[in-house]
């Protein structure tokens, strides 16, 4: 499983109790979608925080593992 190129992203800050407004960040990446492709410039607007993205990745991985376990239990 690959988490993607999140290490080149800047994430918005987590709103504090006093501050209910979420900021967004504009990320400018130069990347290749596939190995044979040329590098392209991609712009992304990010409103998610690092904690939210990390939680999504962890939940996705756990769902994947649970499905694989269920498949193995059906076979055995």
N, CA, C and O atoms as a MOPAC input file, in Angstrom:
PM7 MOZYME 1SCF
protein

 N      0.84500 1    -1.17800 1     0.00000 1
 C      0.00000 1     0.00000 1     0.00000 1
 C      0.89200 1     1.24400 1     0.00000 1
 O      1.89700 1     1.30900 1     0.70800 1
 N      0.51000 1     2.19500 1    -0.78600 1
 C      1.30800 1     3.41700 1    -0.92300 1
 C      0.44700 1     4.60800 1    -0.54000 1
 O     -0.69300 1     4.72600 1    -0.99100 1
 N      0.98100 1     5.47900 1     0.28000 1
 C      0.22400 1     6.63700 1     0.76300 1
 C      0.25300 1     7.79700 1    -0.22000 1
 O     -0.43900 1     8.79200 1    -0.00500 1
 N      1.01800 1     7.70000 1    -1.27100 1
 C      1.08800 1     8.79400 1    -2.23400 1
 C      2.20600 1     9.76000 1    -1.89500 1
 O      3.06200 1     9.46800 1    -1.06000 1
 N      2.19200 1    10.89400 1    -2.53800 1
 C      3.26600 1    11.86900 1    -2.37900 1
 C      2.83500 1    12.93500 1    -1.38700 1
 O      2.93700 1    14.12700 1    -1.67400 1
 N      2.35800 1    12.52300 1    -0.23500 1
 C      1.88200 1    13.49500 1     0.74800 1
 C      3.01800 1    14.28400 1     1.37000 1
 O      2.79300 1    15.37300 1     1.89700 1
 N      4.24900 1    13.75100 1     1.32100 1
 C      5.36900 1    14.43300 1     1.96900 1
 C      5.73000 1    15.73100 1     1.27000 1
 O      6.44300 1    16.55200 1     1.84800 1
 N      5.26300 1    15.94500 1     0.04800 1
 C      5.51000 1    17.20600 1    -0.64300 1
 C      4.35200 1    18.18000 1    -0.47800 1
 O      4.41000 1    19.29900 1    -0.98700 1
 N      3.30500 1    17.77200 1     0.22100 1
 C      2.14200 1    18.62000 1     0.41500 1
 C      2.30200 1    19.47500 1     1.66100 1
 O      2.96100 1    19.08500 1     2.62500 1
 N      1.69500 1    20.62600 1     1.62100 1
 C      1.52600 1    21.43600 1     2.82600 1
 C      0.06200 1    21.31600 1     3.19800 1
 O     -0.81900 1    21.53600 1     2.36700 1
 N     -0.19600 1    20.96800 1     4.44200 1
 C     -1.56300 1    20.78200 1     4.88600 1
 C     -2.04100 1    22.02100 1     5.63000 1
 O     -1.25100 1    22.77300 1     6.20100 1
 N     -3.35200 1    22.20900 1     5.60800 1
 C     -3.90600 1    23.34100 1     6.34800 1
 C     -3.77700 1    23.06100 1     7.83700 1
 O     -3.66200 1    21.91000 1     8.25800 1
 N     -3.79800 1    24.10800 1     8.61500 1
 C     -3.64800 1    23.94200 1    10.05700 1
 C     -4.97600 1    23.52600 1    10.67200 1
 O     -6.04100 1    23.83700 1    10.13900 1
 N     -4.90600 1    22.83100 1    11.78300 1
 C     -6.10500 1    22.41700 1    12.49400 1
 C     -6.70400 1    23.63200 1    13.18000 1
 O     -6.00200 1    24.33500 1    13.90700 1
 N     -8.00100 1    23.89700 1    12.96100 1
 C     -8.61400 1    25.05800 1    13.61100 1
 C     -8.60300 1    24.91200 1    15.13800 1
 O     -8.83200 1    23.82000 1    15.65900 1
 N     -8.34500 1    25.98600 1    15.83600 1
 C     -8.38000 1    25.96400 1    17.29700 1
 C     -9.80300 1    26.22400 1    17.77000 1
 O    -10.68900 1    26.48400 1    16.95600 1
 N    -10.02700 1    26.15600 1    19.07100 1
 C    -11.36400 1    26.41100 1    19.61900 1
 C    -11.84500 1    27.83000 1    19.29400 1
 O    -13.02300 1    28.04100 1    19.00500 1
 N    -10.93500 1    28.78800 1    19.34300 1
 C    -11.29700 1    30.17600 1    19.07100 1
 C    -11.50100 1    30.41900 1    17.57700 1
 O    -12.25300 1    31.30500 1    17.17100 1
 N    -10.82600 1    29.62900 1    16.78800 1
 C    -10.81200 1    29.84500 1    15.34100 1
 C    -11.56600 1    28.69400 1    14.67100 1
 O    -11.08000 1    27.56300 1    14.64800 1
 N    -12.73000 1    28.97600 1    14.13800 1
 C    -13.55900 1    27.93700 1    13.53300 1
 C    -13.41100 1    27.90300 1    12.01800 1
 O    -14.07900 1    27.12600 1    11.33600 1
 N    -12.54200 1    28.74000 1    11.50600 1
 C    -12.38100 1    28.84800 1    10.05800 1
 C    -11.20000 1    27.98900 1     9.61900 1
 O    -10.10300 1    28.08200 1    10.17000 1
 N    -11.44500 1    27.16300 1     8.63000 1
 C    -10.39400 1    26.29300 1     8.10100 1
 C     -9.71800 1    27.01300 1     6.93800 1
 O    -10.38300 1    27.55500 1     6.05600 1
 N     -8.41400 1    27.00800 1     6.95100 1
 C     -7.67900 1    27.61700 1     5.85100 1
 C     -7.40500 1    26.56000 1     4.78600 1
 O     -7.49800 1    25.36100 1     5.05100 1
 N     -7.07300 1    27.00500 1     3.60000 1
 C     -6.70400 1    26.07500 1     2.54800 1
 C     -5.29900 1    26.42000 1     2.07300 1
 O     -4.83700 1    27.55500 1     2.19100 1
 N     -4.64100 1    25.41000 1     1.53700 1
 C     -3.28100 1    25.58400 1     1.03400 1
 C     -3.27600 1    25.21300 1    -0.43700 1
 O     -3.96700 1    24.27900 1    -0.84400 1
 N     -2.50700 1    25.93200 1    -1.23600 1
 C     -2.34000 1    25.60700 1    -2.64000 1
 C     -0.98500 1    24.93000 1    -2.78900 1
 O      0.04800 1    25.51600 1    -2.46800 1
 N     -0.99400 1    23.70300 1    -3.27300 1
 C      0.22900 1    22.94400 1    -3.46900 1
 C      0.55800 1    22.87300 1    -4.94900 1
 O     -0.31900 1    22.65200 1    -5.78400 1
 N      1.82200 1    23.06000 1    -5.26000 1
 C      2.30900 1    23.01900 1    -6.63000 1
 C      3.32000 1    21.87800 1    -6.70600 1
 O      4.40300 1    21.96500 1    -6.12800 1
 N      2.96800 1    20.81000 1    -7.41900 1
 C      3.85100 1    19.64900 1    -7.51600 1
 C      4.22900 1    19.39000 1    -8.96100 1
 O      3.42100 1    19.57700 1    -9.87100 1
 N      5.45000 1    18.96400 1    -9.16100 1
 C      5.88000 1    18.47900 1   -10.46800 1
 C      6.09000 1    16.98200 1   -10.30100 1
 O      6.95600 1    16.54700 1    -9.54200 1
 N      5.28300 1    16.18800 1   -11.02600 1
 C      5.32200 1    14.75100 1   -10.82200 1
 C      5.04100 1    13.99700 1   -12.10600 1
 O      4.57300 1    14.55600 1   -13.09700 1
 N      5.34400 1    12.70100 1   -12.05300 1
 C      5.01500 1    11.79000 1   -13.14400 1
 C      3.95200 1    10.83900 1   -12.62200 1
 O      4.13100 1    10.21100 1   -11.57800 1
 N      2.84400 1    10.73300 1   -13.34800 1
 C      1.78700 1     9.82800 1   -12.91600 1
 C      2.21700 1     8.38100 1   -13.12600 1
 O      1.96000 1     7.52300 1   -12.28200 1
 N      2.87000 1     8.11500 1   -14.25000 1
 C      3.40700 1     6.79700 1   -14.55100 1
 C      4.87900 1     6.95200 1   -14.89800 1
 O      5.30500 1     8.02500 1   -15.32600 1
 N      5.66000 1     5.89200 1   -14.71800 1
 C      7.11100 1     5.99000 1   -14.93400 1
 C      7.46700 1     6.47300 1   -16.32400 1
 O      8.43100 1     7.21900 1   -16.48800 1
 N      6.70800 1     6.06200 1   -17.33000 1
 C      7.03600 1     6.43400 1   -18.71000 1
 C      6.61700 1     7.86400 1   -19.06400 1
 O      7.03800 1     8.38900 1   -20.09500 1
 N      5.80900 1     8.48900 1   -18.23600 1
 C      5.31900 1     9.85000 1   -18.49800 1
 C      6.39000 1    10.89900 1   -18.22700 1
 O      7.34600 1    10.66400 1   -17.48900 1
 N      6.20000 1    12.07000 1   -18.84800 1
 C      7.03800 1    13.23000 1   -18.53300 1
 C      6.50600 1    13.86600 1   -17.26200 1
 O      5.33700 1    13.69300 1   -16.91600 1
 N      7.36100 1    14.60200 1   -16.57000 1
 C      6.92600 1    15.30300 1   -15.35500 1
 C      5.94200 1    16.40600 1   -15.73300 1
 O      6.16700 1    17.16000 1   -16.67900 1
 N      4.85700 1    16.48600 1   -14.98400 1
 C      3.82900 1    17.49400 1   -15.21200 1
 C      3.64900 1    18.32500 1   -13.95900 1
 O      3.91000 1    17.87100 1   -12.84500 1
 N      3.20200 1    19.54200 1   -14.16300 1
 C      2.91600 1    20.42200 1   -13.03300 1
 C      1.45100 1    20.24100 1   -12.65000 1
 O      0.56300 1    20.33700 1   -13.49700 1
 N      1.20800 1    19.98200 1   -11.37900 1
 C     -0.15300 1    19.81400 1   -10.88200 1
 C     -0.37700 1    20.76900 1    -9.71900 1
 O      0.47600 1    20.90400 1    -8.84200 1
 N     -1.51600 1    21.42200 1    -9.71600 1
 C     -1.89300 1    22.31000 1    -8.61900 1
 C     -3.02800 1    21.66400 1    -7.83800 1
 O     -4.00700 1    21.20300 1    -8.42500 1
 N     -2.90100 1    21.63100 1    -6.53100 1
 C     -3.91500 1    21.06700 1    -5.66000 1
 C     -4.26100 1    22.06800 1    -4.57000 1
 O     -3.37600 1    22.67800 1    -3.97100 1
 N     -5.53600 1    22.23000 1    -4.32000 1
 C     -5.95900 1    23.02800 1    -3.17700 1
 C     -6.30900 1    22.04500 1    -2.06200 1
 O     -7.17000 1    21.18100 1    -2.22800 1
 N     -5.63600 1    22.18700 1    -0.93900 1
 C     -5.80500 1    21.26500 1     0.18000 1
 C     -6.51000 1    21.97400 1     1.32600 1
 O     -6.03400 1    23.00000 1     1.81300 1
 N     -7.63300 1    21.43300 1     1.75400 1
 C     -8.31300 1    21.97100 1     2.93300 1
 C     -8.25300 1    20.98100 1     4.08400 1
 O     -8.64300 1    21.31100 1     5.20400 1
 N     -7.77000 1    19.76600 1     3.82500 1
 C     -7.65900 1    18.74700 1     4.87100 1
 C     -6.40300 1    18.98300 1     5.70100 1
 O     -5.40200 1    19.49800 1     5.20300 1
 N     -6.47100 1    18.60200 1     6.96500 1
 C     -5.28800 1    18.67500 1     7.82600 1
 C     -4.51100 1    17.36800 1     7.70000 1
 O     -5.04100 1    16.36400 1     7.22400 1
 N     -3.27500 1    17.39000 1     8.12400 1
 C     -2.45600 1    16.18100 1     8.10200 1
 C     -3.11300 1    15.08700 1     8.93600 1
 O     -3.11600 1    13.92300 1     8.53500 1
 N     -3.66700 1    15.44600 1    10.08400 1
 C     -4.30300 1    14.46000 1    10.95900 1
 C     -5.47900 1    13.78300 1    10.25900 1
 O     -5.67800 1    12.57700 1    10.40800 1
 N     -6.26200 1    14.55600 1     9.49300 1
 C     -7.39100 1    13.97300 1     8.76600 1
 C     -6.91100 1    13.00900 1     7.67900 1
 O     -7.45900 1    11.91600 1     7.53500 1
 N     -5.91300 1    13.40200 1     6.93200 1
 C     -5.38500 1    12.55000 1     5.86900 1
 C     -4.78200 1    11.27900 1     6.46300 1
 O     -4.99100 1    10.18800 1     5.93400 1
 N     -4.05200 1    11.41200 1     7.53200 1
 C     -3.45700 1    10.25400 1     8.20200 1
 C     -4.55700 1     9.29400 1     8.67900 1
 O     -4.42500 1     8.07900 1     8.52600 1
 N     -5.63100 1     9.83000 1     9.25300 1
 C     -6.74300 1     8.99900 1     9.71200 1
 C     -7.40200 1     8.25200 1     8.55900 1
 O     -7.75700 1     7.08200 1     8.69900 1
 N     -7.56700 1     8.92000 1     7.42100 1
 C     -8.15100 1     8.28500 1     6.24000 1
 C     -7.27900 1     7.12200 1     5.77800 1
 O     -7.78700 1     6.04400 1     5.46900 1
 N     -5.97700 1     7.34000 1     5.73200 1
 C     -5.04900 1     6.29500 1     5.28200 1
 C     -5.08200 1     5.10800 1     6.23500 1
 O     -5.11600 1     3.96200 1     5.78600 1
 N     -5.07400 1     5.35700 1     7.52600 1
 C     -5.08900 1     4.27300 1     8.51100 1
 C     -6.40300 1     3.49000 1     8.43200 1
 O     -6.38500 1     2.25900 1     8.43600 1
 N     -7.53800 1     4.18600 1     8.36000 1
 C     -8.83300 1     3.48500 1     8.26100 1
 C     -8.92100 1     2.66300 1     6.98300 1
 O     -9.44300 1     1.54900 1     6.99700 1
 N     -8.41600 1     3.20000 1     5.88300 1
 C     -8.42600 1     2.47000 1     4.61400 1
 C     -7.59400 1     1.20100 1     4.71200 1
 O     -8.00900 1     0.14300 1     4.23900 1
 N     -6.43000 1     1.30400 1     5.32200 1
 C     -5.57100 1     0.14300 1     5.49000 1
 C     -6.24600 1    -0.91200 1     6.36800 1
 O     -6.21700 1    -2.09900 1     6.04400 1
 N     -6.85100 1    -0.48500 1     7.47300 1
 C     -7.52300 1    -1.43800 1     8.35900 1
 C     -8.70600 1    -2.11500 1     7.65900 1
 O     -8.92600 1    -3.31100 1     7.84900 1
 N     -9.46300 1    -1.37300 1     6.85700 1
 C    -10.55600 1    -1.97200 1     6.08500 1
 C    -10.02500 1    -3.00600 1     5.09700 1
 O    -10.61300 1    -4.07400 1     4.93000 1
 N     -8.91700 1    -2.68400 1     4.44900 1
 C     -8.29100 1    -3.61700 1     3.51700 1
 C     -7.87000 1    -4.89600 1     4.23300 1
 O     -8.14900 1    -5.99300 1     3.75100 1
 N     -7.20900 1    -4.76800 1     5.36900 1
 C     -6.75600 1    -5.93400 1     6.12800 1
 C     -7.95300 1    -6.77900 1     6.58100 1
 O     -7.90900 1    -8.00600 1     6.49000 1
 N     -9.01200 1    -6.13900 1     7.06500 1
 C    -10.20300 1    -6.87500 1     7.48600 1
 C    -10.82800 1    -7.64700 1     6.33700 1
 O    -11.27000 1    -8.78000 1     6.53000 1
 N    -10.87700 1    -7.06200 1     5.14400 1
 C    -11.42600 1    -7.76500 1     3.97900 1
 C    -10.55000 1    -8.95300 1     3.60000 1
 O    -11.05900 1   -10.01600 1     3.24600 1
 N     -9.23400 1    -8.77400 1     3.67500 1
 C     -8.32600 1    -9.88000 1     3.35000 1
 C     -8.47000 1   -11.01700 1     4.35600 1
 O     -8.45200 1   -12.18600 1     3.97100 1
 N     -8.61100 1   -10.69500 1     5.61500 1
 C     -8.81600 1   -11.70500 1     6.65900 1
 C    -10.11400 1   -12.47100 1     6.39900 1
 O    -10.15100 1   -13.69400 1     6.53100 1
 N    -11.17700 1   -11.75400 1     6.03100 1
 C    -12.45700 1   -12.39600 1     5.73500 1
 C    -12.32700 1   -13.34500 1     4.54600 1
 O    -12.91600 1   -14.42600 1     4.56100 1
 N    -11.57500 1   -12.96800 1     3.52800 1
 C    -11.35900 1   -13.84600 1     2.36500 1
 C    -10.58500 1   -15.08700 1     2.77700 1
 O    -10.93100 1   -16.19700 1     2.37400 1
 N     -9.54800 1   -14.91000 1     3.57200 1
 C     -8.74300 1   -16.06000 1     4.03200 1
 C     -9.57700 1   -16.99200 1     4.88500 1
 O     -9.44900 1   -18.21100 1     4.76600 1
 N    -10.42800 1   -16.45100 1     5.74400 1
 C    -11.27500 1   -17.29300 1     6.61500 1
 C    -12.28000 1   -18.09100 1     5.79600 1
 O    -12.65300 1   -19.19300 1     6.19900 1
 N    -12.73100 1   -17.56900 1     4.65800 1
 C    -13.65200 1   -18.30700 1     3.79900 1
 C    -12.96600 1   -19.48900 1     3.13900 1
 O    -13.58400 1   -20.53100 1     2.91900 1
 N    -11.68300 1   -19.32500 1     2.82100 1
 C    -10.92200 1   -20.36000 1     2.13200 1
 C    -10.54700 1   -21.48800 1     3.11100 1
 O    -10.57800 1   -22.66500 1     2.74900 1
 N    -10.20400 1   -21.12800 1     4.31700 1
 C     -9.72100 1   -22.11500 1     5.31200 1
 C    -10.83800 1   -22.84300 1     5.96600 1
 O    -10.60000 1   -23.69900 1     6.81900 1

